[in-house]
Amino acid sequence: MADNDWKARLGMVYSTDPGFKYQTARDEEPETLAPQAQDLRVWLDRKQRGGKVVTLVRGFVGRDADLQELARMLKTKCGVGGAAKEGEIIIQGDHRDRVVELLTRSGYRCKKAGS
């Protein structure tokens, strides 16, 4: 974060201390668990997507960069688009069986979930 990020300091008005450094609260990312310790669930979903089916991977515990890397691998192997945000991976289309197979081969514990 930049030193002059004024949005993070909205509650601070003024300090007379010449050596004062404003400290913003930083959220610590959880440490990424090993693939064998992850417990992932693979869902099919079409809610709020205009009737289009997507494959969701939920339950990932770890850093956002590692989630992005896993999503990149799944999207590349399935040959489709998608996204990784808020702790879940979205793969466009019905690729649940393929995603479960890829995750299992990569050493992750995963199950099909939902209907």
C-alpha positions in Angstrom: 0.0 0.0 0.0 1.3 3.5 -0.9 2.3 5.9 1.9 -0.1 8.5 0.6 -3.2 6.3 0.4 -5.6 8.8 1.8 -8.6 6.4 1.7 -7.0 4.2 4.3 -6.5 7.2 6.6 -10.0 8.7 6.5 -10.4 8.5 10.3 -7.2 10.4 11.0 -7.4 14.2 11.1 -4.1 15.6 12.3 -1.1 14.7 14.6 1.3 17.2 16.2 4.0 14.6 16.7 6.7 15.2 14.0 7.7 11.5 14.1 4.2 10.1 13.8 3.6 7.4 11.2 0.1 6.3 10.5 -0.3 2.5 10.7 -3.1 0.9 8.8 -4.5 -2.5 9.8 -3.3 -5.2 7.5 -5.3 -8.4 7.0 -3.0 -11.4 7.1 -3.7 -14.0 4.5 -3.9 -17.6 5.8 -1.1 -19.9 5.0 -1.8 -22.2 2.1 -2.4 -25.8 3.2 -0.7 -28.7 1.4 -2.8 -30.3 -1.4 -3.4 -33.4 0.8 -4.8 -31.2 3.6 -7.2 -29.3 1.3 -10.8 -30.4 1.3 -12.3 -29.1 -1.9 -15.9 -29.4 -3.1 -16.8 -29.2 -6.8 -20.3 -27.9 -7.6 -22.4 -27.2 -10.7 -24.3 -23.9 -10.6 -26.5 -21.8 -12.8 -28.0 -19.3 -10.4 -27.7 -15.6 -11.4 -25.8 -16.6 -14.6 -28.5 -16.3 -17.2 -29.1 -20.1 -17.3 -25.4 -20.8 -18.1 -23.8 -23.7 -16.2 -20.5 -23.1 -14.3 -18.3 -25.4 -12.3 -17.5 -24.0 -8.8 -14.6 -25.2 -6.7 -15.0 -24.2 -3.0 -13.2 -24.8 0.2 -9.7 -23.7 -0.8 -7.7 -22.5 2.2 -4.6 -20.3 1.5 -3.2 -17.3 -0.2 -5.0 -15.6 -3.1 -1.9 -16.0 -5.3 -2.1 -19.8 -4.8 -5.8 -19.8 -5.6 -5.2 -17.9 -8.8 -2.5 -20.4 -9.8 -4.8 -23.4 -9.2 -7.5 -21.7 -11.2 -5.1 -20.9 -14.0 -4.1 -24.6 -14.2 -7.8 -25.8 -14.2 -8.8 -23.3 -16.9 -5.8 -24.2 -19.1 -6.4 -28.0 -18.8 -10.2 -27.7 -19.4 -9.6 -25.1 -22.2 -12.2 -22.7 -21.0 -12.4 -19.4 -19.2 -13.3 -18.6 -15.6 -12.2 -16.6 -12.5 -10.9 -17.0 -9.0 -12.3 -14.7 -6.4 -13.5 -14.7 -2.8 -12.0 -18.2 -2.1 -13.7 -20.0 -4.9 -12.8 -20.9 -8.5 -15.4 -20.5 -11.3 -14.9 -22.5 -14.5 -17.2 -21.8 -17.4 -19.3 -24.8 -18.4 -20.1 -28.3 -17.1 -16.6 -29.6 -16.4 -17.2 -31.2 -13.0 -15.9 -34.7 -13.8 -12.8 -33.3 -15.5 -12.0 -30.8 -12.6 -12.4 -33.6 -10.0 -10.0 -35.8 -12.0 -7.4 -33.0 -12.4 -7.6 -32.1 -8.7 -7.2 -35.7 -7.7 -4.2 -36.2 -10.0 -2.6 -33.0 -8.5 -2.9 -34.5 -5.0 -5.9 -32.5 -3.7 -8.7 -34.2 -1.8 -12.0 -33.3 -3.5 -15.5 -34.5 -3.9 -18.5 -33.8 -6.1 -21.1 -31.8 -4.2 -24.6 -30.6 -4.9 -27.0 -32.2 -7.3 
